[in-house]
Amino acid sequence: MDIEALEHLLARGHDTVLVRLGLGRGYLDRHDGNRAVIHLRAAVALDPHNAPAWKWLGQALTETGDTEGARAAYTEGIAAAEKAGHIQAAREMRVFQKRLERKTP
């Protein structure tokens, strides 16, 4: 589903995790980190155990230059992934977190 269709669903009151994830990922793919952050923050507020939402939020925050926010998102995402048994998702977020540590003094 395209971003415009998802925005239409959201405007009609369909504020769900899937809609917010779709919008967040869509804006992230368009390199619009600021809009992605808005939707991905909403997604993790709706479902704080959603590991992909945390991972994408970390990526979006990195894109906007919010390194501390990205670190926090990855930390929350790793905890959510491990709690749900999503070991690969936790590993991926650890890699992203380590890349952030190498980029910042």
N, C-alpha and C positions, 0 to 999 in steps of 0.2 A: 504494500500500500504506500502511496506517495505522501509526502509531507503535507501537501494541501488537503488531502482527504483526511489525514489524521488531525490536522488543525480544525477542520470542519467538525469532526466527531467531538473533539474537545470543546469546541464552542457550543455544541448542542448538549453539553453536560455529561459526556462520556469520559469522565476523568478516571481512567483505570491505569494500572501498572503497564499493561501492554501498549496502550496509546502513548503513555509518557515515554516508555522505552523506545518505541518506534520513532517518536519525534526526536528524542535525545540522540539516538543513533543516526537518524537522518541528518540532523544538523551537524553532528560530529563528522559525518562523511562529507558534508559540504564545507568543512573547516570553519563553521560558525560556532566556536566554542562557547560564546556567551549564551546563545539560545540553547545550546545543548545542555549547559549547566542548569538552566532553569528547569528544563523538563526532567533531567536525571535526578536533580534534588527532589523533585516532586515524586519521582518513581521510588526513591529510597525511603521517602517519608511514608508512602503508601505500603511498601513492603521492604522493611529494613533487612530482610534475610535474602534479598535478591542479589546474588554475587555478580552477575553481569552488569546490573545497574551500578554497583559500586565501582567495578572496573572501568566502565565507560565514563562514569563521573570523574574518576581519577584522570583519565585521558583528556577529558574536556577541560578540567581545571589546569592540567599541564599546558594545554593549548592556549589558555587565557593567561598563563604566566603565574597562576596561583599555586606555587610549589608546595607551600605548607598545607593548603586545602587538599591538594592531590595526595600528599603523604597521608593525611588523615583519612581520606576516602579509601585509599588502598589498605590502610590498617583495619578499618571497619569491614572492608570487603573480604580481607583474608579471614577475619574472625567469622564472618557470615558463611563463607565458603567452607571453612573447616567444620563448622557446626553442622552444615548440611551434607558433609561428606564429599564435597566437590574439590578434591585434592588438586586437580589440574588447574582449576580457576585460581586457587590459592597460590599455586606455583607461579602462574602468569603474573599475578599482582605483585608477588615478591620481586620478580624480575623488573617490572616497571618501577617499583619502589627503589630498587638498587640503582637503576639508571638515573633516577632523580637525585640520589645521593652523590653520584659521580659528577653531575652537572652543577651542583650547588656547593659553594665553599663551606 
